[in-house]
Structure formats: C-alpha cells, structure tokens
Amino acid sequence: MRNLVSLLSCLLVSIFIGLVQCKATNDNLPKSVEVYHWAVNVPQPSLLAKIAYNPDTLESKVLSYTPPTIENTGGNGPHYRIGFYTTAADGSKQWVGSLVSQSALTTQHNTLQLYLSGSQQHDLYHVSLHKGYNADQSSDSVAVELIYPEAGAMPELNKPIVVNPDGTGPQEEVEKTFFQKYWWVLMIVALMTLSGGGGEGQ
C-alpha cells in the first residue's frame, strides 16, 4: 500500500513539474519586439505593444498593449506610423514600419502582422496592422500573426530544347502583315466598288 501511495505521489509531482515547465516555456518565448505607434504630427513614437514570439513554432504572446487615445474627429485625423526599431550594420537604430489611417487604430479587433526573414536569425523586417474580427480576442488586446516570406516563381533552368527529327530547332512563326491578315476584306471592298459604279447613268 505504501508503494502504491509513493508511486502515485511521484507521478503527481512529475505531472506538476511538467505543467510548470510548459507554462514557463510559453511565458518565456525566445524573442520579443516592441511595436510603436507614431502620429505624423508628433515628434516621437509611443509604445503600442510588446510581443514575445517563437519564430520556429510561430507562437506569440502579447505582453502589453496600449492603443493610442484618439479623439473622435470623424476619421479625418492624422495618419499613424506603426513600426519598430532595428539595429543597422553601423550600430545605429533604424525605424521600420508602415503607415495606417486613424480609423485602423480605432477598431477594437486588430491583428499585428510581423514579417520574419528567411535567414537563420529569423529577424523581423516589416510590420503592418490589419483590421479584422477575432472572436477569441478580447477588446483590450490585439492579435498577432507571424508571416514568413513566400518563395517566388523559380525559372526553369536546364530545360531541354525540343528538336525536329532532322536535328533542326523549332521554327518560330513569323507574324503576318496587315495585308496578309485582311486581304479578303480589301478584296470585298474592291468588288463592291467596281460592281456599284454604273448605276446613275442608266
């Protein structure tokens, strides 16, 4: 009986430790970014959201979200820049972002789209704000979508050339001239002109 109790207690302790580790890994995602909002008529940006994310599993968590306080001006207010700072090759900070309208920030349900590079570091290179309804999203938060670039169209290299049985290549069709295309129309016009010319003299 004691062996069974000790076995059950060890099992419960291991399950508890596993749950704690899972929660810790979800809370401590390997990368984070601070996204700012910056009105065009304001000298400096303000923090919009702090987001932790895992570029490998595409998990993300909004650590903080503070939307701007916007007065109701009928949608004719200033535009906002949404972006973040990156470190350039010379060590200086560089702003990266996009421009959104004031109405985009007044919508309750927004999605921040973070674009990741395909390099080994999975650095962020762009951010945009997308308006859309998310049923699981609370009204005081924002959804996050991590996006990798899609591969573009690849050229067909080493495509074999199809040749004729005598070894010559396929001949390209020469485009016909205007006269070669529409000679029959000109012939009909000429016949109508010749056949209808002597009607007035009779």
C-alpha positions in Angstrom: 0.0 0.0 0.0 2.8 2.4 0.8 4.5 1.6 -2.5 1.3 2.5 -4.3 1.0 5.8 -2.4 4.6 6.7 -3.1 4.2 5.8 -6.8 1.1 8.0 -7.1 2.8 10.9 -5.3 5.8 10.7 -7.6 3.5 10.6 -10.6 1.6 13.7 -9.5 4.8 15.6 -8.7 6.2 14.8 -12.2 3.0 15.9 -13.9 3.0 19.1 -11.9 6.7 19.8 -12.8 5.8 19.2 -16.5 2.9 21.6 -16.4 5.1 24.3 -14.7 7.8 23.8 -17.4 5.2 24.1 -20.2 3.9 27.3 -18.7 7.4 28.6 -18.3 8.2 27.9 -22.0 5.0 29.6 -23.1 5.7 32.7 -21.0 9.4 32.9 -21.9 9.4 32.9 -25.7 12.9 33.3 -27.2 12.4 36.6 -29.0 10.5 39.8 -28.3 9.8 43.1 -30.1 8.4 46.5 -29.1 6.0 47.9 -31.7 5.3 51.6 -31.6 2.6 53.9 -32.9 3.8 57.3 -34.2 1.4 60.0 -35.4 2.8 62.1 -38.2 2.2 65.3 -36.3 4.0 64.1 -33.1 7.8 64.3 -32.7 8.4 60.9 -31.1 6.7 57.4 -31.0 4.8 55.8 -28.2 4.7 52.1 -27.2 1.8 50.2 -28.8 2.6 46.6 -27.9 5.3 44.4 -26.6 5.2 41.0 -28.2 7.1 37.8 -27.4 7.3 35.2 -30.1 9.0 32.0 -31.2 10.0 32.1 -34.9 10.2 28.3 -35.1 6.8 27.3 -33.8 5.1 30.7 -34.7 3.8 31.0 -31.2 3.3 34.5 -29.9 2.1 36.3 -26.8 1.1 39.9 -26.3 2.9 41.0 -23.1 1.4 44.6 -23.1 -0.9 46.5 -25.4 -1.6 50.2 -25.1 -3.6 51.7 -28.0 -3.4 55.4 -28.6 -6.1 57.7 -27.2 -7.7 59.1 -30.3 -10.3 61.9 -30.2 -13.3 61.4 -32.5 -12.6 63.7 -35.4 -14.8 61.9 -37.9 -11.9 59.8 -39.3 -10.1 62.9 -40.6 -7.3 62.9 -38.0 -3.6 62.3 -38.6 -2.2 59.1 -40.1 -0.1 56.9 -37.8 3.1 55.0 -38.4 3.3 51.5 -37.0 6.8 50.1 -36.6 9.8 49.1 -34.6 13.5 49.9 -34.3 16.2 47.6 -35.8 19.9 47.8 -35.4 21.7 48.7 -38.6 25.2 47.4 -39.6 26.9 50.5 -38.2 25.1 50.0 -34.8 22.6 52.8 -35.2 18.9 52.4 -34.7 16.7 52.3 -37.8 12.9 52.7 -38.0 11.0 50.1 -39.9 7.2 50.3 -40.3 4.2 51.1 -42.3 1.5 53.9 -42.4 -2.0 53.3 -41.3 -5.1 55.5 -41.1 -6.5 56.7 -37.8 -9.6 54.5 -38.3 -7.4 51.4 -38.3 -6.4 52.1 -34.7 -9.9 52.9 -33.5 -11.1 49.4 -34.5 -11.3 47.2 -31.4 -10.2 43.9 -33.1 -6.9 44.4 -34.9 -4.1 42.0 -36.0 -0.4 42.9 -36.0 1.3 41.1 -38.8 5.0 40.5 -38.1 7.0 39.6 -41.2 10.1 37.3 -40.5 13.1 37.0 -42.7 14.1 33.5 -44.0 17.6 33.8 -42.6 18.9 31.7 -39.7 18.3 34.6 -37.3 14.6 34.9 -38.3 14.9 38.7 -37.9 11.8 40.9 -38.3 11.9 43.1 -41.3 8.3 44.6 -41.5 5.1 45.1 -39.5 1.6 46.0 -40.6 -1.7 46.4 -38.9 -4.7 44.5 -40.3 -8.3 45.2 -39.3 -10.2 42.1 -38.7 -12.6 40.4 -36.2 -11.1 37.7 -34.0 -13.7 36.0 -31.8 -11.1 34.8 -29.3 -9.5 38.2 -28.9 -10.5 40.5 -26.0 -11.4 44.0 -26.8 -8.4 45.5 -25.0 -5.8 43.4 -26.8 -4.5 42.7 -30.3 -3.9 39.5 -32.2 -0.5 38.6 -33.7 0.3 36.8 -36.9 3.8 35.7 -37.8 4.4 35.6 -41.5 7.4 34.1 -43.4 8.1 35.3 -47.0 6.7 33.0 -49.7 9.1 31.7 -52.3 8.7 33.5 -55.6 8.5 31.9 -59.1 11.6 29.9 -60.0 13.0 30.0 -63.5 13.1 26.7 -65.4 16.8 26.0 -65.8 18.3 23.3 -67.9 15.1 22.8 -69.8 15.7 20.5 -72.8 15.3 22.0 -76.3 12.9 20.1 -78.5 14.3 19.5 -81.9 12.9 18.1 -85.2 13.9 14.6 -86.4 16.4 16.2 -88.8 18.2 17.9 -85.9 17.0 21.4 -86.6 15.3 23.5 -83.9 11.7 24.5 -83.9 10.9 27.3 -86.3 9.3 30.4 -84.9 6.2 31.6 -86.6 6.6 35.0 -88.3 3.8 37.3 -87.6 1.7 38.1 -90.6 1.5 41.7 -92.0 -1.7 43.7 -92.1 -2.3 42.9 -95.8 -1.7 39.2 -95.2 -4.3 39.1 -92.5 -7.0 41.3 -94.1 -6.6 40.8 -97.9 -10.1 39.4 -98.2 -11.7 42.5 -96.7 -9.8 44.7 -99.2 -11.0 42.3 -102.0 -14.6 42.6 -100.9 -14.4 46.4 -100.8 -12.8 46.5 -104.3 -15.5 44.2 -105.8 -18.3 46.3 -104.2 -16.7 49.5 -105.6 -16.4 48.0 -109.1 -19.9 46.5 -109.2 -21.8 49.5 -108.0 -20.2 52.2 -110.1 -22.5 52.5 -113.2 -26.0 52.8 -111.7 -26.5 56.6 -112.2 -26.1 56.7 -116.0 -28.9 54.3 -116.8 
